[in-house]
Amino acid sequence: MVGWFLGAGASAASGISTGYAMIRDFKSQIFCHENNLSKREIDTVDPIWIERMDAYFRQSAILPPDGDPTEYAAAFEAVYPQPRHRRQYIEDAIAKGTPCFGHKVLAGLRHGSSLP
């Protein structure tokens, strides 16, 4: 029996956001909504804004603490309360991606083709 694990690196290499990047995006949307800001007003990669948002969430009870196993689901559901909207978000994210080398290797193994 052979096992193959592809993690967030496979998603990122395929152009699909990692779970961490999605959490950061969801948090920025919640932060903007809660503080009456436009997403254009903040820079989600600027360490100052990141700390400002993190401090906000540490002081509020809106989401579980950073690293909590339920953080991703809670943030996702806060931004997209309807399951169909969450499905659409994931479908749209996947549609933007392209298979990376790891995906191609897995497909080759599945179909019994030889690898380069």
N, C-alpha and C positions, 0 to 999 in steps of 0.2 A: 504494500500500500504506500502510495506517495502522497504527501501533503504539500501544498503550495500556499503560502500566505502572501497576500498583497495588501498593504496597508494604505495609509493616507498618501504615501509617496506615489503609488500608482495613480491615485486620483489626481494629485497635483501634476504629475507628469502628463496626464491626459487633458489637462486644462479644466479640471473640475475642482471646485473649492473643497478644501479639507474641512472636517468637522470644526476644527478650531477657527478657521476663517469664517465659517458660517455663524458660529457663536458670536464672533466679533461683529459681524454684519448685523445679526439680530439685535445685539446689545446696542449698537449705534442707532438702529431704528427706534428701539424702545426709548433710549436716552433722548433722542430728538423729539419724539412724541411727548414724553413726560416734561420736557423743558421748553416746549414750543419753539424748537429750532428746526431749520431746514437741514437736510443732510448735506447740502452745499455749504453750510456754514461751519462744518467741522471737517477735520482731516483725520480720517480713521487710522492712518499710519503714523501720525505725529505722536511721539511719546508723551507730549503734554496733554493732548486730547485723550489718549489712551488712559493715562493716569486719572484724568478728570472723570472719565466715564467709569473706570474701575472704582474710584472713591465713591461715586454716586451709588453704584450697585452694592458696595460694602455697607453703606449707611442705610440702604432701603431694604425692604423685605420683598421686593418685586421678583427677584430670582434667587435660586440657591447660590451659595458661595462658589467662587472660582474653583474649578476642579471637582465639584460635587458630581457624582455620577448622573444626577438628574438635570444638571444645568442645561445641556444641549436640548433635551426634550422640552423643558420649561420655557426656554427662550424661543424655540421654534413655535411652540403652541401660543406663546404670548403675541408673536408677530402674525402667525397664521392660525387662528383659532379653528378653522374648518379643516377637517382631514383632506378634503378634495383640494384645498389651496396648498396644503403641505405637499400632497402628491404632485401637483402641478409644478411647484417650486423645484422638486427633485427631478421631475421629468425634464424641465427646462434646463436645469444645470447639466444633466447627463447629455442632453441633445447638443450642448455646446462643446462637449468633449470629443476627443478622438482617441482611439485605442493606443496605448503606449506599448513599449517593447514587452513588458510583463504580460499584458493582456494577449499579445500576439503569441507569446510562448505558450501560455495556457491554451489558447485556441489550437495551436499546433499539437499539443499533447492530447487534447481531447479528440482531435480528428486523426490521430495516429501519424501525422506527417513528421518527417525528419526535421530537425532544427539546424539552422545554419552553423 
